[in-house]
Amino acid sequence: MLSKKKLFTKGMLDVAPHMLSVIPFGIICGAIGVELGFDPYLVYGMSIIIFGGASQIVFLQLLSGGASSLVAVTSVGVINSRHLLYGAVLSEYLEKLSFIKKLLISYLIVDQGFAESNKFFKKNKSEQYLHYHLIGTGATLWICWQISTLSGIVLGSFVPDELGLKFAIPLTFIAIIVQDLKRIDHVIVMLVSGISALVFLNAPFKLYIIISPIIALLIAGLISRFKR
């Protein structure tokens, strides 16, 4: 049985490789906010409140394009709706925690942290304090994200385009799924999700972000049933 400290440290170490893509992504988010004409304090405050790269970029682009605050906030909510799926997956491991603890931990859950903690949870279901691994991944990501966003605000405009930092955005998500490419059923689900996103790309209110994972989940359920 691992201690709380060891689980927390394990979470930090497991998510550490993702920093190679997360840090450039954070720099880009900070730099884009300043380049679009927003106050640096607003950009950094948004990084603390939203704490999500894709959501932050969409939020800034919508506001700079003249969209209303309601449209911008709603769009961020739609993009972040995938976290409902994360919560559903992790709920069985966190059901014994109080509502307040779940609420606080939910703030720290982002794509990379979820991916690493979910893998660890599946292999170590007997551990008593599994949520400390999730806190370790989330806290590491949060600290690195805040530092990199602040760096982007201060230094982003000086980073040359030749470095190709914009590629860090898709690289962040590629790093999450690369381990699952070894299994054919996982690849099928990924392809279905990607194709569905393209098919419904023009759906109103950016609903393709919700529609594509729902379709992928249905396919995943069918594949699991067929395998059984």
Secondary structure as GFF3:
##gff-version 3
##sequence-region A 1 228
A	DSSP	alpha_helix	4	15	.	.	.	ID=ss1
A	DSSP	three_ten_helix	16	18	.	.	.	ID=ss2
A	DSSP	alpha_helix	19	35	.	.	.	ID=ss3
A	DSSP	alpha_helix	40	49	.	.	.	ID=ss4
A	DSSP	alpha_helix	53	64	.	.	.	ID=ss5
A	DSSP	alpha_helix	69	79	.	.	.	ID=ss6
A	DSSP	alpha_helix	82	94	.	.	.	ID=ss7
A	DSSP	alpha_helix	99	108	.	.	.	ID=ss8
A	DSSP	alpha_helix	111	123	.	.	.	ID=ss9
A	DSSP	alpha_helix	131	155	.	.	.	ID=ss10
A	DSSP	three_ten_helix	156	158	.	.	.	ID=ss11
A	DSSP	three_ten_helix	161	163	.	.	.	ID=ss12
A	DSSP	three_ten_helix	165	167	.	.	.	ID=ss13
A	DSSP	alpha_helix	168	177	.	.	.	ID=ss14
A	DSSP	three_ten_helix	178	182	.	.	.	ID=ss15
A	DSSP	alpha_helix	184	199	.	.	.	ID=ss16
A	DSSP	three_ten_helix	204	206	.	.	.	ID=ss17
A	DSSP	alpha_helix	208	227	.	.	.	ID=ss18
###
